[in-house]
Amino acid sequence: MAAETGTEVADGVIVGHGGVTMTKNYRRYALGVLLLGYISSYVDRQIMGVVLPAIKAEFLLADWQLGFLSGIAFAIFYATLGMPIAFFADRSSRRNVIATAIGVWSLMTAACAYVTGFGTLALARIGVGVGEAGSSPPSHSMIADLYPPEERSGALAVYALGVYLGTMIAFAVGAFVVEQYGWREAFLLVGLPGIAIAALVRFTLVEPSRGFSEGKPAPEPKPVDWSEFREQIANGFRHIWNDRVSFHTVMGVTLISFVGYGGAVWGYSFFIRSFNMGITETGIFLALIIGIFGTSGAILGGRLADWLGAKDARWSYWIVSLAKLVAAPLIVVFFLAEKEVALWVYVPVTILGAFYLGPSFAAIQNRAPLEMRTTVSSIMLFIINIVGLGLGPQLVGILSDVLEPTYGIESLRYALLLTSVISLWGAYHYYLAGRAMGEEAKAKAQA
């Protein structure tokens, strides 16, 4: 057994630089705990979609205000603070940063139960965004050091299940609590369990060294010198700009997230308004569809990217393009069909819509320098969340208000349909990322 190969041996042990080992069972456990943290973040984030109708009624808010609370109020701080936190995490304990972040967003979610109006709720949601800024970039980096490149899309696809499992819990549990007890109690119920998850991360996880899964010696630890922050961030942006694969991946995931966040925030209200479904009925339906078929799609997308990418690296990206192209006509049918047809069509739309997460996260980690993995991931999430989370729900809310005089209660249906077209633009960037990967492989073969 070669001590410095970083490859997996028969019993599932990863051997890092210098013969340090990490078992398959531990890696699965660590991935599971990080997944719990990501689930918590999405429960706390997506609960807004469940409580929007109740908050709108109590505080008499317009759709643009609801879009602000769900998007920009959260995204600005979530996105911008992610970079300095990532800089700190690249030079310190990623595990401790993640644990602290989970604790902060959980407490701020619970604080939403005590707001008195639009202003105080906006401040509380900003607090949630501040907490969530510190979780995903260091989690991506830790997972990249736990799983070698040939398993990374699959592992990050498992982590990405937090999007769907968290949304499922928010919709199912949140809907029941809102209808039976009220929206304030829903915030308390989903916020407080995160404290226990934070403790699991802090006291049960061991952080792998940078480059561990690839058998590389860990870079010399750098002190947290904030005078280097601007240079580190600039280098991260420069890497994404100069690396064509990373650039097109970030563009693709941002455009698809723009559509996805708009749909995630407003989808609950759409089912109630256009399909005349009840609060609990909508919550159960979306929880089952997103929980079962969203998670299946994320796993399938990650596995296909690993399997096809091993045969032809371009297909790690083209599988996302193909999924979006197949989904496009189904999305049109979903928004224009009658309820009975639309609910069935929503199943394949959900499966195909989940393909992109694992391959996207893996692509960024695979191509980032070891000492900058957390930073590069934070830059990707900064762009995704400023554009996608910040503007996606806001644009849907504005379009709904603009279209309301013409379409009445159906204005939200057409606002969501119009924004969904942007997914095709994102699919084109994944095609370009695959093409750039092919050109790079060809150049190496000829060298």
N, C-alpha and C positions, 0 to 999 in steps of 0.2 A: 504494500500500500504506500503510494507516494505521499509524503506528508505535506507537500506544498502544491498539490494539484488543484485543490478546491473542488474536486469532483465528488459525487455521491458514491459511496461504496455499497456493497450488497445489503448490509443491515440497516441502511438508511441514514448512516452517519455522514455528515459533511466534515471534511478535513480541511482546516484552514492553514494559513501560513504558520510554520513552526510546529505543526502536528496538533494544534488545538482542534478539538472536536465539538460537534453540536448534533444531537440526535434528531431523527425525524420527528419523534414524538414531541420533543421540546419545541422544535420549529413550528409544528402544528399548533401547539398550545399558545406560543407567542403570537402567531398569526390570529388565532381565535380571540385572544385578549384585545389585540389591536382592532380586530373587527368589532368587538363589543363597544369599544370607544367610538368607532365610526358610526355604528348603529345609533348610539346615544346622540351623536351630533345631528344626525338626520331626523331623529324623533323630535329633538328640540327645535330643529329648523322647520320641519314640515308641519308641525302642530299649528303653525300660523295658517296654513291652508284650510285646516279644519275649523278654526275659530273665527275666520274672517266674516262669515255671515252673521254670527252673534255679535262680534265687535262692531260691524257696520250698523246693526240695528241699535245697539246700546249707545254708541257715540255719534250716530248719524253722520258717517263718513262717506265720501265719494270714492269711486273705484280707484282714482288716481292716488288718493291717500292710502288706500289699502295696498296698492302696488308699491308705494314708497316704503311702507312698514315692512313688506315682505321682501323687498329688493334692496334699494339703495341704502336705507337706514342700516341694514345688516351688512351689505356687501362692501361698502367703502372701508370700514374699519377692519372687517375680516380680511379683505384683500391687501390693504396697505400695511397692516401690522404683521402680516405673514412673512414679509421679507426680513425685517429686523429680527423677528423671532427665529427664522430659519438660519440667519447669520450666526446667532447665538448658539443654535442647536448644532451647527456644523463644527463648533469649537467647544462643545460641552456635552452633557448627557442628554441625548435625545429622549430617553425614557422619562427623565424627570420633567422635561419640557412638556411632553405629552400628558403626563399625569396632572401637572398644574393646569394645563389648558382645559382638560375635562372637568376639573373641579370648578373653574371659573364659569364656564358656559352653563354648567348645571345649576349653580347658584343663581345666575342671572335669569335663566329660564324660570326658575321658581319665583323670582322677583316680579316677573310679568303678571303674576296673580294679584299684585297689589297696586297696579297702575290706576290712575284716575282719569285718563283721557289720551288723546292722540300724542301729546308731547311726552308724557311720562312713559308711554308704551314705546315710543321711538327710542328714548334713552335706554330702556331695558333691552330692546332688541340690538342696539349698538353694543351693549355689554355682552350679549350672547355672541355677537360677531367678533368681539375682542378675544373671547375665550377660544372660539373655534379656529381662530387664526393660527394657533400654535399646535394643531394636532396632525393634519394630513401630511404636510411636507416631511416632518421627521419620521412619521409612520412609513411613508413611501421609502425613505432612505433606509430605515431599519429592515424593512421587508426585502429590499434589494440586497442587503448584506446577509440575509437569512437564506435566500433562494438564488441559485445560479441562473445565468441568463436563459438557459433552455427551459426553465420552470417558472420564469418570472412573470410572464403574462398571465399564466394560470393562477399564481399566488396573488397577484395584484387584482385579478378578477374576483377572487374570493374576498379580498379586502373591500372591493367595490360593491359587494353584496350589501354593505352597510347602507347604501343609497336606497335599495329596494326593501330590505328588512326594516330599516328605520322608518321609511315612508309607510310601510304596511302597519307597523305598530302605531304610528301617529294617527293614521286614518281609522283603524279599528278601535283602539282603546280611546283615542281622543273623541271620536264621534259618540261613543257610548257615554263617556263622562260628560261631554258637553250637553247632551240631551237629558241625562238623568240628574246632573248636579250643577253644571254651568261651566263656562269657558275658563274662569279663574282656577277652578279646581283641576281642570285639565293641565294647565301649566305646572301646577304643583306636582301632580302625579308623574309627569314625564321628566321633570327637572331633577328631583331629588335622588333617584337611583344612580345618577351619574357619579355621585360621591363615592359609592362602593366600587365602581369601575375604575375611578382614579386611583383608589387604594390598590386594586389588583395590579395595575400597571406599575405603580411605584415600588411595590414590595414583592412582586413575584417574577418580574421580567429581568433578564440579564441582557445588557446591550451588546450586540456583536461588534467587533472592530470593523472599521471601514474597509471594504474590499474582501471581507471574510469569505463570502460564498464563492469568490473567484480565486481564492488561494493567494491573494496579493498581500504583501506586507502592509500593515496599516500606515497611513501617512503620519508623519510626526505631528502630535497634537499642537494646535496653534492656540495661543492665548486669546481671550476675548478682547481684542483691541478695536474699539469702535471707530478709530480713525481709519481702519481698513474697510469699513462697511460699504462705503460708496464704491470703492474699487471692486469689491467682491460682487456687489449687485450689478455693476457695469459689466464685469466679466461674464456674469450669468446671462444678461441680455445679449451680450456679444456672441456668446456660444449659441444661443437659440437663433439669432439672426444669421450667423455664418453657416451653421449646420442646417442644410436644406431639409433633411429628414425631420429634425426637431422643429424647424420653423413651420413646415406644413402640418405637422402633427398638432402643434399648438393652435394654429389657425383652425384646423378641422374640429378639434375638441371644443374650442371656444364657440364656434358658430352652432354646433350641435347642442351645446349646453345652453346657449341663448334661447333656443326653442324649447329645450327640455325644462329649464327653470320656469319659463313662462307657463308651460303646461302643468308642471308640478304644483305651482302656487294656485293657479286658477282652475285646474281640472276639477277639483272638488265642487267649486261653485258652479262650474259648467254643467255637471251632472244634475245638480239640484235645479238649476234654472231651466235648462233645455230639455231634460228628460223627466222633470217633475218627480225626482226621487227624493226620499226622505233623508234626514241627516244620518241616522244609523244605517239605513239601507245602502247609502252611498259609501259610507265608511267601510262596511263589511265587503261590498263588492270590490272597491279599489284595493283594500287590504289583501284580499285573496288573489286578485289578478296580478298586482304588483309584487306581492310576496312570493307567489308560486312562479309566475311566468317571467317577471323581471329578474329574479335570481337565476332562473334557468337560462335566460338569455345572456346574462353576464358571464356565467360559467361557460356556456357554449361558445361565446365569442372569444373568451380567453383561451380555451382549449383549442379551438380551431386556429387561432393566431399562432399558438405554439406549434401545433402539428403542421399546418401549411407553411409556416415560416421556416421550419426546419428543412423543408423541401425547396422552398423558394422564398427568400427573405421579403420579397415584395408583397407577398400575400399576408404578411402580418398586418399590413395597412389596407390592402385591397379588400380584405374580408369585411372591413367596416364600410367601405364604399358600396360594396355589393349589397350589404344589409340595408343601407339607407335607400338605395335605388329600388329595391324590392318593396320597401315599406312605403315609399312615396304615394303610389296610387291607393294603397290601403288607408292611408291617413285621410285622403280626400273622401273616400267612402265613409270613413268613420264620422267625419264632421257633417256630411250631407245626408246620410241615410237616416231612416227612422230608428227609433230606440232599439227595437228588437234585433235589427241587423247590426247596428253600430256596436252593441255590447259584445257580440261575437267577434267582430272585426278587431276589437280592442285587444284581443289576445295575441294574434301575431304581431300587431303593431308594438305591443309591449316587449315581446321576445326580441324582435329585430332592433328595437330602440336601445336595448341594453348591451349590444355587441361591443360598443366602442370603448368602454371604460378600461378594462384590463389591458388591451393592446396599447391604448394611449399612455397610461401610466407607465407601462413597461418600456415603451419607446423612449420616454424622457429619461428614465433611470439608466437604461442601457447605454445611452449616448452621453450622459453627463460625466464630467471628471469626478473621481472618487471624493475628493475633498469639497465638492460643490453640489453633491446630489440633493441635499436638503434645500439649498439655495435655489437651484434650477427648478426644482419641483415647486417651490414657493412662488417663483416668477410665473410659471405656467398657471398656477392657481390664482395668482393676482390677476392675470389677463382674463382667465375664465370667469372669475367672479365679478370683476368690474363690468365686463361686457355682458356676460351671461346672466348672473344672478342680479347684478345691479340694474341692468337695462331691460332684460327680458320680461320680468313681471310688470315693470313700469310701462313698457311699450304696450303690452296687452291691455293693461288698465286704461291707458290713454285712448287706444283704438276702440275699446269697448264704449268709453264715454262719447267718443266722436260718432260712432256708428249707432248709438242708442236712439237718436231721434228717427232714424230710418228703420232700424230693425227691432227696436224695443228690447224685450227681454232676451232676444236672440243675438244681440250685439256681441256678446262674449263668444258665441259660437264662431262668428265670422272673424273676430279679432284673432282667435287661436288658429283658425285655418290660414289666414293671411301670413302669420309669422312662421307657420310650419314650413313654408317654401324654402326658408333659409337653410334647412337641413341639407338640401341638395348642393348648396354652395360648400358646406362643410364636407360633404362626400367627395367633392372634386379635389379638395386639399389632401384627403387621405389617398386619393389616386396619385396625386403629385408626390406625396411622401414615399409611396411605394416605388414610383418611377425613379426618384432620387436614390433610393436604396439600391435599386438595380444598377443604375449607372455607377454607383460607388463600388459595388461588387465587381462589375465588369472592369473598371479601372484597376482594381487590385489584382485581378486575374491577369491582366496584360502587363502589369509592372514587372 
